[in-house]
Amino acid sequence: MEFTSVDTLDHAKALVDCVYSVYGLTFHREYVYYPERLLELNRRAHLRSFIALDGGRVVGHLAWIRPFFELQRNGEPLSDDRIGEVGLSIVRPEYRSQHVQTYLAMAMTGWVRERGGVGGFMKCVTHHLYSQRTAARLGGKPLTFFLAGVPKWVVYDDAPGERRDPISTILFYTPVRPLETAPVRVPTATPWLGELVRSSGLLRQFADDGALEDGPTDLEIEFAPGKHIAQVHVLHAGADVFDRIAAESAWLLRGHMKHVSFFLPASSARLQRGAGALLEQGLIPGGFIPGLHAGGRDVFVWQAIKYDDLDVGALQVHGSDGEWLKQRVAEAWQARPVVDRP
């Protein structure tokens, strides 16, 4: 088996054949079906695809993705280019359990170190443990739960229509080198988020003081109507931040979104002192992502979910750290207030 990156149109076409063979037309990132688009994304460094070849046929794929590269301001993504999402994990069924993803990840790690990357994260499904075990084997630590973030119709080894619930994912983060960033201000209403940051092993300073941020809130929104999911990135938490979050949450859920992820600055004094308002709005704390926003700024993840009957306890997680995080999120889910959802 040969492991290489996607540098030619023939490679891109062979990758599309692999995606279609495994998922049909149900894969949740549409650009994987367009060879020219895949090649262009690789050339622009928004995506770096690593493939496993056997007899000229792509049998496995793993990509380093600039997080949320589609969401841009002034032509540049809002995310830091030193952080990557390790994703688009695809292996033909007959090649599974042969450590294909591990070898692809090893090739990727060398490339990341060469370009000065500081860390990468992998979102792993929670209806089986295969990808989570790979992430843990590569030094990943579970830091965030995204509840009901993948639509029911996405096919992962089962037939369309067979699954009752949407898929939840757990994010594993693997550091590559230290990152200097602003002090973390843990929300007083959710102290377990501080325990999570401390247990990550990352070098972080913590602060319990600081002036409240002035000016209006600055945020960006992206939503995917066909997937019923949305994301809100708060870049500056102004005096109106809680009103803005409530308004955007209501607007998106009223617009038939089922899951909204909020990425909030972890250094914000205003969010530290007032995050109880988020709990009152029915938002669920999900975890922590290091260095996500441009400039290497950490974020805390919160989420608004329109489903009422998720069985968080049934989600499958790997290892004691994953179990601890699942328990914290499950407790937040059970304790959420009953609010009127649009």
C-alpha positions in Angstrom: 0.0 0.0 0.0 1.3 3.5 -0.9 0.5 6.6 1.2 0.8 10.0 -0.5 -1.0 13.4 -0.9 -3.4 14.6 -3.5 -1.4 16.6 -6.0 -2.9 15.6 -9.4 -6.3 15.5 -11.0 -6.0 11.8 -11.4 -5.5 11.5 -7.6 -8.6 13.7 -7.0 -10.7 11.6 -9.4 -9.7 8.4 -7.8 -10.6 9.9 -4.4 -14.0 10.8 -5.6 -14.5 7.2 -6.8 -13.6 6.1 -3.3 -16.1 8.5 -1.7 -18.9 7.4 -4.0 -18.2 3.7 -3.5 -18.4 4.0 0.3 -21.1 6.7 0.8 -23.0 7.1 -2.5 -24.1 10.7 -2.6 -24.8 11.1 1.1 -21.4 12.3 2.3 -21.8 15.6 4.3 -19.1 17.6 2.5 -20.3 18.2 -1.1 -16.9 19.3 -2.4 -15.5 15.7 -2.1 -17.6 14.9 -5.2 -15.8 17.4 -7.5 -12.2 16.5 -8.5 -11.3 20.0 -9.7 -12.7 21.6 -6.5 -10.8 19.1 -4.4 -7.5 19.9 -6.2 -8.0 23.6 -5.9 -8.7 23.4 -2.2 -5.5 21.5 -1.8 -3.6 24.0 -3.8 -4.9 26.9 -1.6 -4.0 25.0 1.6 -7.6 25.1 2.8 -7.4 21.3 2.6 -4.6 18.8 2.5 -5.6 15.3 1.4 -3.6 12.2 2.2 -4.6 9.0 0.4 -3.8 5.3 0.6 -3.4 3.7 -2.8 -3.6 0.0 -3.5 -3.1 -1.0 -7.2 -3.8 2.6 -8.3 -7.1 2.6 -6.4 -7.8 5.0 -3.5 -8.7 2.8 -0.5 -8.4 5.3 2.3 -8.4 9.1 2.8 -7.6 11.5 5.6 -7.5 15.3 5.3 -6.0 18.3 7.2 -8.7 20.9 6.9 -8.4 24.6 7.9 -11.4 24.8 10.3 -14.5 26.4 8.8 -12.5 27.7 5.9 -15.8 28.5 4.1 -16.5 31.2 6.7 -14.4 34.2 5.7 -13.9 37.9 6.3 -12.1 40.1 3.8 -11.2 37.0 1.8 -9.5 35.1 4.7 -11.0 32.3 7.0 -11.8 33.3 10.5 -9.8 30.3 11.8 -6.1 30.2 12.6 -4.0 28.6 9.8 -1.8 26.8 12.4 -4.8 24.7 13.6 -6.3 22.0 11.5 -9.3 19.7 11.6 -8.3 16.1 10.9 -11.3 14.8 9.0 -12.9 13.4 5.9 -11.9 10.0 7.2 -12.8 7.4 4.6 -11.7 3.7 4.3 -13.2 1.2 2.0 -14.9 -1.5 4.1 -12.6 -4.3 3.0 -9.6 -2.4 4.2 -10.9 -1.5 7.7 -9.1 -2.8 10.8 -5.8 -2.7 8.9 -4.6 0.6 10.5 -5.0 2.6 7.2 -6.0 5.7 9.1 -3.1 5.4 11.5 -0.6 5.4 8.6 -2.3 8.3 6.9 -2.2 10.2 10.2 1.5 9.6 10.5 2.2 11.0 7.0 0.0 14.0 7.9 1.8 14.7 11.2 5.1 15.0 9.4 3.6 17.5 7.0 2.0 19.5 9.8 5.3 19.8 11.7 7.1 21.0 8.6 4.7 23.8 8.0 4.7 25.0 11.7 1.3 23.7 12.8 0.5 23.9 16.5 -2.2 21.3 16.8 -5.1 19.4 15.2 -8.4 18.1 16.2 -10.5 15.2 15.0 -14.3 15.0 15.3 -15.2 11.3 15.9 -18.7 9.8 15.7 -20.2 8.4 18.9 -22.1 5.4 17.6 -18.9 3.4 17.4 -15.4 3.7 18.8 -13.1 3.0 15.8 -12.2 6.6 14.9 -12.0 7.6 18.6 -9.4 4.8 19.3 -7.3 6.1 16.3 -7.5 9.6 17.7 -6.4 8.5 21.2 -3.6 6.4 19.7 -2.3 9.5 18.1 -2.2 11.4 21.4 -5.6 13.1 21.1 -7.6 14.1 24.1 -11.4 14.6 24.1 -12.2 18.2 24.6 -15.7 18.9 23.1 -19.0 17.2 22.5 -21.2 18.3 19.6 -24.7 16.9 20.3 -26.8 16.0 17.2 -24.4 17.7 14.9 -24.7 15.3 12.0 -28.0 14.8 10.2 -29.9 11.5 10.4 -29.6 10.9 6.6 -25.8 10.7 6.6 -24.8 7.1 6.0 -22.2 5.6 8.3 -22.3 1.8 7.7 -26.0 1.6 8.1 -28.9 2.0 5.6 -30.6 5.4 5.1 -33.6 5.7 7.3 -32.3 3.1 9.7 -31.1 5.5 12.4 -33.5 7.1 14.8 -31.3 9.9 16.1 -28.8 12.3 14.5 -25.2 11.6 15.1 -23.3 13.3 17.9 -19.5 13.7 17.6 -16.7 14.1 20.1 -13.6 16.3 19.3 -10.2 15.0 20.1 -7.3 17.5 20.1 -3.6 16.6 19.6 -1.0 19.3 20.3 2.0 19.5 18.0 3.8 22.4 19.7 3.0 25.0 22.4 0.9 28.0 21.5 1.0 31.4 23.3 -2.4 32.8 23.8 -4.5 35.1 26.1 -5.4 33.9 29.6 -8.5 31.7 29.9 -11.4 33.0 31.8 -13.6 30.1 32.9 -17.3 30.9 33.0 -18.3 30.9 36.7 -21.6 29.2 35.9 -19.7 26.2 34.4 -16.6 25.5 36.5 -16.1 22.1 34.9 -14.9 23.8 31.8 -11.9 25.0 33.8 -11.3 21.4 34.9 -11.4 20.4 31.3 -8.8 23.0 30.2 -6.5 22.1 33.1 -6.7 18.3 32.4 -5.9 18.9 28.7 -2.2 19.2 29.5 -1.9 22.4 27.5 0.0 25.4 29.0 -2.6 27.9 29.8 -2.8 30.8 32.3 -6.1 31.5 34.0 -7.6 34.9 35.0 -10.6 35.9 37.3 -10.5 39.6 36.7 -10.4 42.0 33.8 -12.6 44.8 32.5 -15.8 44.0 30.7 -15.4 44.4 26.9 -16.8 47.6 25.4 -18.5 48.2 22.1 -21.0 46.1 20.1 -20.7 42.3 19.7 -18.9 41.2 16.6 -19.9 37.8 15.2 -20.2 35.8 12.0 -22.8 33.2 11.1 -22.9 30.3 8.6 -25.7 27.9 8.2 -26.3 24.8 5.9 -30.1 24.6 5.2 -29.8 21.1 3.7 -28.1 19.8 6.9 -30.1 21.8 9.4 -27.0 22.9 11.2 -25.4 26.3 11.8 -22.4 27.9 13.5 -22.0 31.3 15.2 -18.5 32.6 15.8 -18.3 35.4 18.3 -15.1 37.4 17.7 -15.8 40.1 20.3 -18.2 39.8 23.2 -19.7 43.3 23.7 -22.3 44.6 26.1 -25.1 43.1 23.9 -23.5 39.6 23.6 -26.2 37.7 25.4 -29.0 39.4 23.6 -27.3 38.8 20.3 -26.8 35.1 21.1 -30.4 34.7 22.1 -31.6 36.5 19.0 -29.4 34.5 16.6 -30.3 31.2 18.3 -34.0 31.9 18.0 -33.7 33.1 14.3 -31.7 30.0 13.3 -33.9 27.5 15.1 -37.0 29.2 13.7 -35.4 28.8 10.3 -35.4 25.0 10.7 -31.9 24.5 12.0 -31.7 21.6 14.5 -28.2 22.3 15.9 -26.4 25.6 16.3 -22.8 25.7 17.6 -21.6 28.9 19.3 -17.8 29.4 19.4 -17.2 32.0 22.2 -13.9 33.7 23.1 -12.4 31.9 26.1 -10.6 35.1 27.2 -13.8 37.1 27.6 -14.5 38.7 31.0 -18.1 39.4 30.1 -18.7 35.8 29.2 -16.9 34.6 32.3 -19.2 36.5 34.6 -22.5 36.3 32.7 -22.5 32.8 31.2 -25.4 31.8 33.5 -27.6 33.7 30.9 -26.6 31.1 28.3 -27.8 28.3 30.6 -31.1 30.2 31.1 -31.5 30.4 27.3 -31.2 26.6 27.2 -27.8 26.4 25.6 -25.6 23.4 26.4 -21.9 23.8 27.2 -19.9 21.4 25.0 -16.2 22.0 25.7 -13.1 23.8 24.6 -11.1 24.2 21.4 -7.5 25.6 21.7 -6.3 28.2 19.3 -9.3 28.0 16.9 -9.8 31.7 16.0 -7.2 33.7 14.1 -4.4 34.8 16.3 -4.5 31.5 18.2 -7.4 32.5 20.3 -9.1 29.7 22.4 -12.8 29.2 22.3 -15.5 27.6 24.5 -18.2 25.8 22.6 -21.9 26.1 23.5 -24.8 24.7 21.5 -28.5 25.2 20.9 -30.3 22.1 20.0 -33.9 21.7 18.8 -34.2 18.0 19.6 -35.9 17.1 22.9 -35.3 13.4 23.1 -31.6 12.8 22.7 -30.2 9.9 24.7 -26.8 11.4 25.6 -26.1 8.5 28.0 -26.2 6.1 25.1 -23.4 7.8 23.2 -20.2 5.6 22.9 -17.0 7.2 24.1 -13.4 5.8 24.4 -11.5 6.0 27.7 -12.0 7.6 31.1 -11.5 11.2 29.8 -14.2 10.7 27.2 -16.6 9.3 29.9 -15.9 12.2 32.2 -16.7 14.7 29.4 -19.8 12.8 28.3 -21.0 12.9 31.9 -20.6 16.6 32.2 -22.4 17.3 29.0 -25.2 14.8 29.9 -25.7 16.6 33.2 -26.0 19.9 31.4 -28.4 18.4 28.9 -30.6 17.0 31.7 -30.5 20.3 33.7 -31.4 22.5 30.8 -34.5 24.6 31.4 -37.7 24.1 29.4 -37.7 26.9 26.8 -40.0 27.6 23.9 -38.2 26.6 20.8 -39.4 28.1 17.5 
